[in-house]
Amino acid sequence: MTTDKLQRLKDLLGEVWDIHMAAAVLGWDQETYMPPAGAQARGQQLSTLGRIAHLKFTSEEIGRLLEDLAPEAADWDPDSDEARLVKVTRREYLKATKVPPDFVAESAKVASRAMMAWREAKAKADFSIFEPHLARIVELRQEYANFFAPYEHIYDPLLDDFEPGLKTADVQRIFNALRPQQVALVRAIAERPQVDDAFLHQPFDQQKQWEFGVEVITKFGFDWQRGRQDKSAHPFTTSFSVNDVRITTRIDPNYIGTGLFGTMHECGHALYELGVAPELERTPLGHGASLAIHESQSRLWENLVGRSRPFWEHFYPRLQETFPAQLGNIPRETFYKGINRVQPSLIRTEADEATYNLHIMLRLELEIALLEGTVAVKDLPEAWNAKMKEYLGVVPSDDAQGVLQDIHWSMGSIGYFSTYALGNLISAQWWECIQADIPNLNDQIRNGEFGDLLAWLREHIHRHGAKFEPQELVEKVTGRGIDPAPYMRYLYAKYGEIYALEQ
């Protein structure tokens, strides 16, 4: 089904896509290889590209094409690529036309400079270096939200950028159902004898860590002809095309978990992007459905696979061969329990599965308070520390371990954090379906075989790209919307066994 107008729309959208991908290359370089002094020029470059892409996407011609195609699209199969392309593009167009091009350019420029300030502030554990940049970002995010007034909540327009169709009230309702259950689980675990993980905290050769991570994700199915891995201060995944997806990782010389599980996590993101149907490329459908769906992929590979007992039945002998001095005398079961130790901690990216979502709820509440104006940016470190004590019973010793630990705010990505916890919940929903469809999944993982798992994810999730909104996709695959119950079943089963909890 190709009309001249549909093809013209695809051509124009392809040009916008190309500009965004060029900007993504510059962003990737900024995080990996760019010298620090290049920040100002890079900010200007990204600002220019952002402005050009915005102008091209919000052009009158694209608006006319969408209007002209609407009656025709009403007769198409509503789940066809073409119908979804018109629907999703129209939705994004209506949003984008409310945002002035100069605002887009200013936001890109501010974010580029803020990222460099964040790096310096984190290195010096000094929030005051980053404070004026974050204050400006919050102002811009408030201004952005007001482009979409009236709204139910000022946070809604920001959340919608990452989770199309989801409202602040939806997330709060899901989290309100989840929070007491997770708190109860963490408290029950705290009353049990703690497992030992001291053997994870010792010197591990960085190159060997890197090589072992490469071995693992190669078996997962990461295609090195279509992707690469580099190092960065904060691990991330970026995609320039379905045949060029980049991941980064961070290696801690004195803790093996950072590089190992970070590499698996980013590989999960990359496998998603590498699995999008090629025919969706260079359109608004040519990427993941949302950040939560994306996070469901990374957390599935990192935790449901990478922290499972069957996984280490296969990989642990190899890890012992790689690090005989550190792990040669550590039994596999001790290692398994150690990597799944539950302990309230300061750093989100290294938090265990049972406490991780509490880190996210903290950030969500602070973001909402910043947008509402009930917490001032200058008071953020104090507010952060207070919530850490309330939620997790720990207090950061400095800003680097506290309010400065995440890069997202420096990028202007306010509205993002809830997607991490939502991704955890969705991953468990997928997992229950996968186990029903692949009854011998644990045996396959035990044998280091991941082909059927990846094929299932490709078929049910990856290939669709952004055709479906997140709640819609979850319901299509699992029969219901985002639901915390499967995740809690998973946590209680796993940690009930590890910590011998009373059932």
Summary of the structure (lengths in Angstrom):
residues: 503
radius of gyration: 22.6
end to end distance: 56.4
largest distance: 69.8
contacts: 1669
relative contact order: 0.12
helix: 68%
strand: 4%
